[in-house]
């Protein structure tokens, strides 16, 4: 239910995209908005701060003052601020309710949400789902992909297709989407949540009995998620596994959907996305499309016309018979597993490394590097640990490079079919973001054509 915001003091935590979007929306509804940012003012934010202050939004940086906190009606938090932070403790002491920007958008929205969560695969599934739905509806991607849903509240939408992270779910106590999907689960963000169990609890909060979605969608390829689905009490669908009903699966080299009867939707050879994991993403999107009433013809045509999302096994160029792919979004070993496996049967050179997340590399080395990769070129801070783990597990065809550009140059001298940038690491040792890393890679590869 929408609230009346006129003259209410609202505290916004963080000068992030989601915080700014929430402040602009609420200020437009008559609220007195106060943005408090713990970091000192950055040069890149000076013009933004001036713009917001012209709209009557007050801003402080470099700390959280009592003046801004006291007497707040509610606080809206950015997903990057962990609940164990000092500001959360101070707000709790003052009995100020804290919700996330996704929760705010849900409470204010006039259209239903489709929520997509999981450790990996969220962004591709979110974009593909929106692309299919837009064949018959007006749907917009939003959420963890960098488009705050509050920035879309004044648009006429039929659906919000929202990628939701575990961070966002922690601060969304009543968020109840029409359709909720759980794609994959592997260890990640343990430092933020405190344990893998709490990370899983954050994900499954989407499916709690008191706020079950109209339909839930679960991966049948992920054992932990599938096991959870077997105890789920609401109506649900499973993909990547054939059941008696309510499922989507591969049969005779095609994706089939079954509710009351089996329907073939699309041949695997007609799907432009590379890899088995992307077939799974496609199956999830097909279930959503069927539940919203999209025709089989429009589903198929939309899948065939879909362009892969940037930095996710994105084809870049072919140089002298060598195909380059940009998978810079793979910031953990589990994401790189998926990319590497997509090129099974190809002579593959992997460019990996960056800022180490210190995750266990045993499976990465034994199950994927040894089985699917011919040569590894390592860059960045993680080089030594990755090299030691690979050698310890029997893989020795390793080349060290001082930069991403040097790695590309080296790869061009090798006898290889595919050169894949899939770092299995964060980007912040050498780049501003995984997007920046991917752009540098693509630009340099194209300069070699």
C-alpha positions in Angstrom: 0.0 0.0 0.0 1.3 3.4 -0.9 2.1 5.8 1.9 1.6 9.5 2.1 5.0 11.1 2.1 4.2 14.8 2.4 6.4 16.5 5.0 7.8 13.2 6.3 11.5 13.1 7.1 13.2 10.2 5.2 16.8 9.2 5.7 18.6 7.8 2.7 21.7 5.7 3.5 24.3 6.1 0.8 24.9 8.2 -2.3 24.4 5.2 -4.6 22.2 4.9 -7.7 19.5 3.3 -5.6 19.8 5.9 -2.8 19.6 8.8 -5.3 16.7 7.2 -7.1 14.8 6.7 -3.9 15.5 10.3 -2.8 14.3 11.8 -6.1 11.1 9.7 -6.0 10.2 10.5 -2.4 11.2 14.2 -2.8 8.8 14.3 -5.7 6.1 12.9 -3.4 6.6 15.7 -0.9 9.0 14.0 1.6 11.9 15.8 3.2 14.9 13.7 2.1 18.2 13.5 3.9 21.0 11.5 2.2 23.8 10.5 4.5 27.0 9.0 3.1 29.9 7.6 5.2 32.6 8.3 2.6 34.0 11.8 1.9 32.6 13.6 -1.1 34.2 12.3 -4.3 35.0 14.6 -7.2 32.8 12.5 -9.5 29.8 13.2 -7.2 30.1 17.0 -6.9 27.7 17.8 -9.8 25.2 15.2 -8.6 25.2 16.7 -5.1 24.5 20.2 -6.6 21.7 18.8 -8.7 20.1 17.0 -5.7 20.4 20.1 -3.4 18.6 22.2 -6.1 15.7 19.7 -5.7 15.7 20.4 -1.9 17.4 17.1 -0.9 19.9 17.6 1.9 23.2 15.7 1.7 26.0 15.0 4.1 29.2 13.1 3.4 32.0 11.7 5.6 29.8 10.4 8.3 26.3 10.1 9.8 25.2 13.0 12.0 22.5 12.9 14.7 20.9 15.9 12.9 20.3 13.8 9.9 19.2 10.7 11.8 17.0 12.0 14.5 13.2 12.1 14.0 13.4 10.2 10.7 10.1 8.6 9.7 11.9 5.8 7.9 15.4 5.0 6.5 16.0 3.6 3.0 19.3 1.7 2.7 21.5 0.9 -0.2 22.3 -2.8 -0.8 26.0 -2.3 -0.3 25.7 -1.4 3.4 25.7 -4.5 5.6 23.2 -4.8 8.4 26.0 -5.3 10.9 27.3 -1.8 10.2 27.3 0.9 12.9 24.6 3.0 11.2 22.2 0.1 11.4 22.9 -0.2 15.2 22.3 3.5 15.7 19.0 3.4 13.8 17.8 0.4 15.8 18.6 2.2 19.1 16.4 5.1 17.9 13.6 2.7 16.7 13.8 3.9 13.1 12.7 1.3 10.6 15.1 0.4 7.8 14.0 -0.9 4.4 15.8 -1.3 1.1 15.1 0.5 -2.1 13.5 -2.6 -3.7 11.1 -2.9 -0.8 10.2 0.8 -1.2 9.6 0.3 -5.0 7.4 -2.8 -4.3 5.3 -0.9 -1.8 4.8 2.0 -4.2 4.4 0.1 -7.5 1.2 -0.2 -9.6 2.5 -3.2 -11.5 3.6 -6.7 -10.4 7.2 -7.7 -9.9 9.0 -10.7 -11.3 12.0 -11.4 -9.1 15.1 -13.3 -10.2 17.8 -14.3 -7.8 20.7 -16.7 -7.6 24.5 -16.6 -7.3 25.1 -16.6 -11.1 22.9 -16.3 -14.2 20.6 -13.5 -12.8 21.5 -10.8 -15.3 21.2 -12.8 -18.5 17.9 -14.3 -17.3 16.5 -10.9 -16.3 17.3 -9.3 -19.7 16.1 -12.3 -21.6 12.8 -12.5 -19.7 12.2 -8.8 -20.2 13.0 -9.2 -23.9 10.5 -12.0 -24.3 7.8 -10.2 -22.3 8.2 -7.0 -24.3 6.9 -8.9 -27.4 3.4 -8.6 -25.8 3.7 -6.3 -22.7 5.6 -3.3 -21.4 8.3 -4.8 -19.1 11.5 -3.2 -17.8 14.6 -4.7 -16.2 15.6 -3.3 -12.9 17.2 -4.0 -9.5 20.7 -5.3 -9.0 21.7 -4.7 -12.7 22.0 -1.0 -11.9 18.5 0.3 -12.7 16.8 1.2 -9.4 13.1 0.1 -9.6 12.1 3.4 -7.9 13.4 5.2 -11.0 10.6 3.4 -13.0 7.7 4.0 -10.6 6.3 6.9 -12.7 6.4 4.8 -15.9 3.4 2.8 -17.2 4.7 -0.8 -16.9 3.0 -4.2 -17.0 5.9 -5.8 -15.2 9.0 -5.0 -13.2 11.6 -7.7 -14.1 13.8 -7.3 -11.1 17.2 -8.9 -10.5 17.5 -9.2 -6.7 20.7 -9.8 -4.8 20.9 -11.4 -1.3 21.8 -7.9 0.0 18.5 -6.5 -1.3 16.5 -9.4 0.0 17.9 -8.8 3.6 16.1 -5.5 3.7 12.8 -6.4 1.8 10.6 -7.8 4.6 7.3 -7.7 2.7 8.5 -8.0 -0.9 6.2 -10.4 -2.5 6.7 -10.7 -6.3 4.1 -12.3 -8.6 6.8 -14.7 -9.8 10.0 -15.5 -8.0 13.0 -17.5 -9.4 16.0 -19.1 -7.7 18.6 -20.0 -10.3 21.9 -21.1 -8.7 23.6 -21.3 -5.4 27.3 -21.4 -4.7 29.4 -19.8 -1.9 29.7 -16.0 -2.3 29.4 -12.9 -0.2 30.2 -14.9 3.0 32.0 -11.8 4.4 28.8 -9.8 4.1 26.3 -12.4 5.4 28.6 -14.0 8.0 28.1 -17.6 6.8 27.0 -19.7 3.8 23.9 -20.7 5.8 22.9 -17.0 6.3 23.5 -16.4 2.6 21.2 -19.2 1.7 18.6 -18.0 4.2 18.7 -14.5 2.5 18.0 -16.1 -0.9 15.1 -18.3 0.3 13.5 -15.4 2.1 11.8 -14.8 -1.2 9.8 -18.0 -0.6 8.8 -17.7 3.0 5.3 -19.0 3.7 4.0 -15.6 4.8 5.0 -14.0 1.5 5.0 -16.8 -1.1 4.8 -15.6 -4.7 1.9 -16.6 -6.9 4.4 -18.9 -8.7 7.9 -20.0 -7.7 10.5 -21.3 -10.2 13.5 -23.4 -9.1 16.5 -24.9 -10.8 16.4 -28.7 -11.1 20.1 -28.7 -12.0 21.2 -27.3 -8.6 20.8 -30.0 -6.0 20.4 -27.7 -3.0 17.8 -25.6 -4.7 15.9 -28.7 -6.0 15.9 -30.2 -2.6 14.4 -27.0 -1.2 11.7 -27.1 -3.9 10.6 -30.5 -2.8 9.5 -29.1 0.6 8.0 -25.9 -0.9 4.3 -25.6 -0.2 3.2 -23.1 -2.9 2.8 -23.7 -6.6 6.1 -24.0 -8.3 7.9 -25.0 -11.5 11.2 -26.7 -12.1 13.5 -26.3 -15.0 16.4 -28.5 -16.3 14.6 -31.6 -15.0 11.6 -33.4 -16.4 8.8 -34.0 -13.9 5.2 -35.2 -14.4 4.1 -31.5 -14.7 5.1 -27.9 -14.1 8.5 -28.2 -15.7 10.8 -27.1 -18.5 13.5 -29.4 -19.8 15.7 -30.5 -22.8 14.4 -33.4 -24.9 15.4 -34.4 -28.4 17.8 -31.4 -28.7 14.9 -29.0 -28.0 13.5 -27.1 -24.9 10.1 -28.4 -23.9 7.6 -27.0 -21.5 5.0 -29.1 -19.7 2.1 -28.1 -17.5 -0.8 -30.2 -18.6 0.8 -31.3 -21.8 4.2 -31.3 -23.4 5.0 -28.4 -25.8 8.2 -28.0 -27.8 9.3 -24.4 -27.6 12.6 -24.0 -29.4 15.5 -26.2 -30.8 18.8 -25.8 -29.0 20.4 -25.0 -32.3 18.2 -21.9 -32.6 19.3 -20.4 -29.3 22.0 -17.7 -29.8 23.3 -17.9 -26.2 26.4 -20.1 -25.7 26.6 -22.9 -23.1 24.4 -25.3 -21.1 24.0 -22.7 -18.3 22.4 -20.4 -20.8 20.0 -23.1 -21.9 19.0 -23.3 -18.2 18.6 -19.5 -18.1 16.5 -19.8 -21.3 14.3 -22.5 -19.7 13.6 -20.2 -16.7 12.7 -17.3 -18.9 10.4 -19.6 -20.9 8.5 -20.6 -17.8 8.0 -17.0 -16.8 6.8 -16.2 -20.3 4.3 -19.1 -20.3 3.0 -18.0 -16.9 2.4 -14.5 -18.1 0.6 -15.7 -21.3 3.1 -15.1 -24.0 2.5 -17.2 -27.1 4.9 -19.9 -28.1 5.6 -18.2 -31.4 6.6 -14.9 -29.7 8.7 -16.8 -27.1 10.7 -18.5 -29.8 11.1 -15.4 -32.0 12.2 -13.4 -29.0 14.8 -15.9 -27.9 16.2 -16.1 -31.4 16.5 -12.3 -31.6 18.1 -11.8 -28.1 21.6 -10.3 -28.0 23.8 -11.7 -25.2 24.4 -9.4 -22.3 27.7 -7.5 -22.2 30.6 -9.2 -20.3 28.9 -12.6 -20.1 30.5 -15.0 -22.5 30.2 -12.2 -25.1 31.7 -12.8 -28.5 34.2 -10.2 -29.4 36.0 -11.1 -32.6 37.8 -13.7 -34.7 41.5 -13.1 -35.4 43.4 -15.6 -37.6 41.0 -18.4 -36.7 41.0 -17.6 -33.0 37.7 -16.6 -31.4 37.8 -14.1 -28.5 35.1 -14.1 -25.8 34.6 -11.6 -23.0 33.3 -13.1 -19.7 34.6 -10.3 -17.4 31.5 -10.7 -15.2 32.9 -14.0 -13.9 34.2 -12.6 -10.6 34.3 -15.9 -8.8 35.5 -19.4 -9.7 32.0 -20.8 -9.9 31.1 -18.3 -12.7 34.2 -19.2 -14.6 33.4 -23.0 -14.2 30.3 -22.3 -16.3 32.1 -20.3 -19.0 34.9 -22.8 -19.4 32.5 -25.7 -19.7 30.6 -23.9 -22.4 33.5 -24.5 -24.8 33.9 -28.3 -24.2 35.7 -29.9 -27.1 37.5 -26.7 -28.2 41.2 -25.9 -27.7 40.7 -23.2 -25.1 43.1 -20.6 -23.7 41.8 -19.0 -20.5 42.8 -15.6 -19.3 42.2 -15.5 -15.5 43.2 -13.5 -12.4 42.6 -10.2 -10.7 41.8 -9.4 -7.1 41.6 -12.7 -5.2 38.5 -13.6 -3.3 40.4 -16.4 -1.5 37.8 -19.0 -2.4 38.8 -22.7 -2.5 40.3 -23.4 -5.9 40.5 -27.2 -5.7 37.4 -27.9 -7.8 38.3 -25.0 -10.2 41.6 -26.7 -10.9 40.7 -30.4 -10.9 37.2 -30.4 -12.5 37.5 -27.5 -15.0 41.1 -26.4 -15.7 42.5 -29.9 -16.1 39.5 -31.1 -18.1 38.6 -28.2 -20.4 41.6 -25.8 -20.7 44.7 -26.1 -22.8 46.6 -23.0 -21.6 46.0 -20.5 -18.7 47.4 -17.0 -18.9 47.4 -15.4 -15.4 47.2 -11.6 -14.6 46.8 -9.5 -11.5 47.1 -9.9 -7.7 45.8 -13.5 -7.6 48.5 -14.8 -10.0 50.7 -16.6 -7.5 48.0 -18.4 -5.5 46.2 -19.5 -8.7 49.5 -20.7 -10.2 50.4 -22.7 -7.0 46.9 -24.3 -6.9 47.0 -25.3 -10.5 50.4 -26.8 -10.3 49.5 -28.6 -7.1 46.6 -30.2 -8.9 48.6 -31.2 -11.9 48.2 -28.4 -14.4 51.4 -26.8 -15.6 50.7 -25.1 -18.9 50.6 -21.6 -17.3 51.9 -18.3 -18.7 52.2 -15.2 -16.5 51.4 -11.7 -18.0 51.9 -8.3 -16.5 48.7 -6.8 -18.0 45.5 -7.8 -19.8 46.9 -6.4 -23.0 50.0 -8.5 -22.7 47.8 -11.6 -22.1 46.0 -10.9 -25.4 49.3 -10.5 -27.2 50.5 -13.8 -25.8 47.3 -15.6 -26.7 47.6 -14.6 -30.4 50.9 -16.5 -30.6 49.3 -19.8 -29.3 47.8 -22.6 -31.2 44.3 -22.2 -29.9 40.7 -22.0 -31.1 39.1 -20.0 -28.3 40.6 -17.2 -26.0 38.3 -16.7 -23.1 38.6 -13.8 -20.5 36.9 -15.3 -17.5 38.9 -14.0 -14.5 37.3 -15.9 -11.6 38.4 -12.8 -9.6 37.3 -9.3 -8.8 38.6 -6.5 -11.0 39.7 -3.9 -8.6 43.5 -4.5 -8.6 43.8 -3.2 -12.2 40.4 -1.8 -13.2 37.5 0.3 -11.8 34.9 -2.5 -12.3 34.3 -5.8 -14.2 32.7 -3.6 -16.9 35.9 -1.5 -17.2 37.9 -4.7 -17.5 35.7 -6.1 -20.2 35.7 -2.9 -22.2 39.6 -2.7 -22.1 39.7 -6.4 -23.3 37.2 -5.8 -26.1 38.9 -2.6 -27.3 42.3 -4.1 -27.3 41.2 -7.3 -29.1 39.5 -5.2 -31.8 42.6 -3.1 -32.2 44.4 -6.3 -33.3 42.0 -7.0 -36.2 
